[in-house]
Structures are given as C-alpha cells and as structure tokens.
C-alpha cells in the first residue's frame, strides 16, 4: 500500500464528517419563540423559576 494512501483516506473521512455535521446543523430548527427570544436556556421572558436549581427537595 502506498504511504500517501492512509493520509488521503483520513483526510477524506475528516472532510466527510465535517460535511455531515454542517448538513445536520442546517436541519436543526431554532425554538426562539419558545424561550422568549433569548439564545440562553432558562433566560426566556416567561421564566419565573428564579434561576435556582431544581433538585426536587
């Protein structure tokens, strides 16, 4: 097996993985309407939890 074939296969696999990840990322829908327009979880306008942790005590 030629010595350049293994790095070529690794490069093709890496580029394929990156392509797959970006393709999947474009299919994810944003739920900005559900969290009050904030990008951070738990920071929506309707969140009245006070920011504390919920352990069920």
GIPEBEL-V944865 format. One record per pair of residues at least 6 apart in sequence whose C-alpha atoms are under 7 Angstrom apart, sorted by the first residue. I is the first residue (numbers start at 1). J is the second residue. If there is no record, write none. Layout:
I/J ; I/J
This chain:
32/38 ; 35/44 ; 36/44 ; 36/45 ; 36/46 ; 37/44 ; 38/44
